[in-house]
Amino acid sequence: MRPKNNLLIKMEVKVTFTYSNRAFKITCKEDDEMDKMFQQFIDKLNDGSEKEHYIYYYDNKKLGHESTIKKNKYLSQKNEINISVQKKLRIIKCPKCINDSIINLNNYIASFYGCKHDHSDNEVYDQYIYLQNIDTNEIRCSEPNCDGQTQQDYTKGFYKCLNCSKLIKDRSIYFCKDHFEQHDKEHLCVKYDKKNYYCVNHFRKFIKYCFTHKENLCEECEKVHGSCKIAKYKSMTPDIDKLKESLKTMEKNIRNLQIVINDLKYRLDGAMRIFKRYHYIAKDIVGKFELFNQDLKNHRILRSLWNLQTSNKKMNDELTQIIQEEDIIQKIKLTTNIYEKNKENRENKNKILVELNENKNEFDDWWEEIQEFLKQSKRKTKNEKEEENGNGNNKIGGKNLKKNITPGQKK
């Protein structure tokens, strides 16, 4: 017998990449590598960039480059996919302009400084991703016949002409790719995202840094900085392997911290469950009395209600203490302590039961508590009557007696 054909038909996947207000449609197979899919987009874009220069999102979730489409947890079993694309910035953008800046991450603040306009700004880490966007509508092709083409509407890439920009001085001159190819061949034009790495005076790549004048230097610049403190970029570059290793350590620590935080959340939620369950039980006890024991009573239901007076006060005191505590660390500690006490009680419930049985006669003897309660009730009633009589001294026959008192006259 001939063997059966066990070849499975691979599902076709239609993918739409949205970048710079344009849609790029491609077709893949579900077993295609993610990188192969991204490369098809780059081939369609055709702007000279590489697939690693972009961030890819599906439903606001960042897509990785590993595995296949079929094995990706977001894309699996889908035959139509819409992916939004964001280009990575080569620079660390100054929050106040479009130029590159220095960033320092310290004390949980991102500090930006050192851009060409000497701006400085401090932001919390959460804001970083939003600050690293450039309004590409402001970058226009300088060719008069280009109809005001902006980088936002144009996907082939923009170029800065260093010669023209030096000549104009007060602004940078950009061209879209179509008009850059028609521009003066003797001029040096560099891709927009590479413009910060070239000398605007000599049109050469930066190779060194002058600490005396705080300037990047090309070979020509260095000639007039002979007596300055100059360092090569190689000597200024830290050990990248050590930085990457420290980031791996950080990644591991973050995963471990997530375990710690999950446990902390579990304890906090556990404390909340304890308060909610107490409230449910106490409300049930009161509800049973109101529903079944208005006429038929015994000491057990009454003692249960009596006990609630003490336990309700204790629970409300603990809740109030947690809510009003201003120190967040102490607030968390007070809350988690509730969970720990409950856990300890669960583990030692047999021991607690023994103590309860040993002291049950003491618990049942609440005669003195009742007498004290009755005394307090009598005193309260007496005080209320005295207060009522005191307020009635100025009344005759149930009517208020008022005297005419002129201003400044004593009553």
SVG drawing of the C-alpha trace seen along z (x, -y; Angstrom):
<svg xmlns="http://www.w3.org/2000/svg" viewBox="-49 -98 98 100">
<polyline fill="none" stroke="black" stroke-width="0.4" points="0.0,0.0 1.2,-3.5 1.7,-5.6 -0.8,-8.4 0.3,-12.0 0.8,-13.5 1.9,-16.9 -0.1,-19.6 -1.2,-22.7 0.4,-25.7 -2.0,-28.5 -1.5,-31.8 -1.2,-34.9 -2.0,-38.4 -0.1,-41.1 -0.6,-44.8 2.2,-47.0 1.2,-50.6 4.1,-53.1 4.1,-56.8 0.4,-56.9 0.9,-54.4 -0.1,-50.7 2.3,-48.0 0.6,-44.7 2.5,-41.4 1.6,-37.7 3.4,-35.1 3.0,-31.5 2.3,-30.7 5.5,-28.8 7.6,-31.8 10.1,-33.2 9.1,-36.6 12.3,-38.1 11.3,-36.9 8.0,-38.7 9.7,-41.9 12.2,-41.7 9.4,-41.6 8.1,-44.9 11.7,-46.4 11.9,-45.3 8.6,-47.0 9.7,-50.2 12.9,-50.3 14.5,-53.2 17.9,-51.6 17.1,-50.8 17.2,-47.4 14.5,-45.5 16.2,-46.0 15.8,-49.8 12.0,-49.5 9.7,-48.5 6.7,-46.4 3.4,-46.3 0.4,-44.1 -2.6,-45.4 -0.2,-47.7 1.9,-44.7 5.5,-44.8 6.5,-41.9 9.8,-40.1 12.1,-38.8 12.3,-35.2 10.2,-32.1 7.7,-31.8 4.4,-33.6 2.5,-30.4 4.4,-30.2 4.0,-33.8 1.6,-34.1 -0.1,-37.2 -0.3,-36.1 -1.0,-32.4 -4.0,-31.1 -4.6,-34.5 -4.8,-34.7 -5.0,-38.5 -2.7,-40.6 -2.3,-44.4 1.1,-45.6 2.0,-49.2 5.6,-50.2 7.6,-52.8 11.2,-53.7 13.8,-53.7 15.7,-57.0 19.4,-56.8 19.7,-59.6 18.5,-60.3 16.2,-63.2 16.0,-66.3 12.5,-66.7 12.5,-70.4 13.8,-70.2 14.6,-67.7 18.3,-67.5 20.3,-64.8 21.1,-65.2 22.8,-63.4 20.7,-61.4 21.4,-60.4 19.2,-57.9 19.6,-58.5 17.4,-58.7 14.5,-57.4 14.6,-60.5 15.6,-60.8 17.7,-64.0 18.3,-65.3 21.0,-67.9 23.8,-68.9 21.8,-69.4 23.1,-72.0 20.7,-74.6 21.8,-73.7 18.3,-72.6 17.8,-70.7 14.8,-68.7 13.9,-66.1 11.2,-63.5 10.1,-60.3 11.0,-57.1 7.4,-56.5 7.5,-59.5 10.7,-58.5 9.0,-56.6 6.6,-59.6 9.5,-62.1 11.4,-60.1 9.1,-61.0 9.9,-63.6 7.2,-65.6 8.0,-64.6 5.4,-67.0 7.9,-69.8 10.6,-68.3 10.0,-69.3 11.7,-68.8 13.4,-72.1 13.1,-71.4 10.6,-74.1 8.9,-71.6 8.3,-69.0 4.8,-70.4 5.8,-70.7 6.6,-66.9 7.0,-66.2 8.8,-63.3 5.5,-62.2 4.0,-61.6 7.1,-60.2 8.5,-56.8 11.6,-56.6 13.7,-58.7 14.9,-62.3 18.5,-63.6 20.2,-66.6 22.5,-68.5 25.5,-69.7 26.7,-72.1 23.4,-73.9 22.7,-73.9 26.1,-75.6 25.4,-78.2 21.9,-79.0 23.1,-78.9 19.8,-79.7 18.1,-76.4 18.8,-72.9 18.2,-72.0 16.5,-68.6 15.5,-66.8 13.3,-63.8 15.0,-60.8 13.7,-61.6 15.0,-65.2 18.2,-64.3 19.1,-62.1 18.7,-65.1 20.7,-67.4 24.2,-68.8 26.5,-65.7 29.4,-67.7 27.3,-68.4 27.5,-65.9 24.0,-64.7 23.5,-62.3 20.4,-60.5 18.3,-62.4 19.0,-60.1 22.8,-60.2 23.1,-64.0 24.3,-64.3 27.5,-62.4 29.0,-64.8 30.8,-68.0 28.7,-70.9 31.9,-72.9 34.0,-70.3 31.4,-67.6 33.4,-64.8 32.6,-62.2 33.3,-63.0 36.2,-61.1 37.2,-62.8 35.9,-65.0 37.3,-68.3 36.7,-68.5 38.1,-72.1 35.5,-73.5 32.9,-70.7 32.8,-70.0 32.8,-66.9 35.8,-67.0 36.5,-65.8 40.0,-65.4 40.0,-69.1 38.6,-70.4 41.4,-68.7 44.0,-70.8 42.9,-74.0 42.5,-72.3 46.2,-71.4 46.5,-72.4 43.1,-71.3 42.1,-68.2 41.1,-65.9 40.0,-62.2 39.4,-59.6 36.0,-58.1 37.5,-54.6 38.9,-55.7 35.5,-57.3 33.6,-54.1 32.9,-52.0 33.0,-48.2 29.8,-47.4 30.0,-43.7 30.0,-44.6 27.0,-46.9 25.2,-44.1 26.1,-41.7 24.8,-44.1 21.5,-44.4 21.2,-40.6 21.7,-40.7 19.1,-43.4 16.6,-41.4 17.0,-38.4 16.6,-40.7 13.5,-42.2 12.0,-38.7 12.8,-37.9 11.3,-41.2 8.1,-40.4 7.9,-37.2 8.4,-39.3 5.8,-41.8 3.3,-39.1 3.7,-37.6 3.3,-41.1 0.1,-41.6 -1.1,-38.2 -0.6,-39.2 -2.4,-42.5 -5.3,-40.9 -5.3,-38.2 -5.7,-41.0 -8.6,-42.5 -10.3,-39.0 -10.0,-38.7 -11.8,-42.0 -14.5,-41.2 -15.1,-37.7 -15.3,-39.1 -17.8,-41.7 -19.9,-39.0 -19.9,-36.8 -20.8,-39.7 -23.5,-40.9 -24.9,-37.4 -25.0,-37.1 -26.9,-40.4 -29.2,-39.4 -30.1,-36.0 -31.0,-37.8 -33.2,-40.3 -34.9,-37.6 -35.3,-34.8 -34.7,-36.0 -36.9,-39.0 -39.3,-36.8 -37.3,-33.6 -34.0,-34.1 -31.3,-32.2 -28.0,-33.1 -26.0,-31.8 -27.2,-34.2 -27.1,-37.1 -23.6,-36.2 -22.6,-36.1 -24.1,-39.6 -22.3,-40.7 -19.0,-39.5 -19.5,-41.5 -19.3,-44.7 -15.7,-44.0 -14.6,-42.4 -16.3,-45.1 -14.4,-47.8 -11.1,-46.0 -11.6,-45.5 -12.7,-49.1 -9.7,-50.3 -7.3,-48.3 -8.9,-49.5 -8.8,-53.1 -5.1,-52.8 -4.2,-51.4 -6.2,-54.0 -4.9,-57.0 -1.3,-55.9 0.7,-58.4 3.9,-56.3 3.3,-54.0 5.9,-51.5 4.2,-51.3 0.8,-51.2 1.9,-48.1 3.4,-46.5 0.2,-47.0 -1.8,-45.4 0.4,-42.4 0.5,-41.8 -3.2,-41.1 -2.5,-38.4 0.4,-37.0 -1.8,-36.8 -4.5,-35.0 -1.9,-32.6 -0.5,-31.9 -4.0,-31.3 -4.8,-28.9 -1.6,-26.9 -2.3,-27.0 -6.0,-26.6 -5.9,-23.4 -3.8,-25.2 -6.3,-28.1 -9.2,-25.6 -7.5,-24.1 -7.1,-27.6 -10.7,-28.4 -11.9,-25.2 -9.8,-26.0 -11.2,-29.5 -14.8,-28.8 -16.2,-29.3 -14.5,-32.7 -15.9,-33.6 -19.4,-32.5 -19.4,-34.5 -20.4,-37.8 -22.6,-38.8 -20.3,-41.7 -20.1,-42.9 -23.9,-43.1 -24.2,-44.9 -21.6,-47.4 -23.5,-47.9 -26.7,-48.5 -25.0,-51.0 -23.7,-52.9 -27.1,-52.9 -28.7,-54.3 -26.1,-57.0 -26.6,-57.9 -30.4,-58.0 -30.0,-60.2 -27.6,-62.6 -30.0,-62.9 -32.9,-63.8 -30.8,-66.3 -29.8,-67.9 -33.4,-68.0 -34.5,-69.6 -31.7,-72.1 -32.8,-73.2 -36.4,-73.6 -35.6,-76.1 -36.5,-78.9 -39.8,-77.4 -43.2,-77.9 -46.1,-75.9 -44.0,-74.6 -43.4,-78.1 -40.1,-79.9 -39.8,-83.1 -37.8,-85.8 -36.5,-89.0 -35.9,-92.1 -32.1,-92.6 -30.6,-95.7 -27.1,-95.5 -24.4,-95.6 -26.8,-94.7 -26.0,-91.6 -28.5,-88.8"/>
</svg>
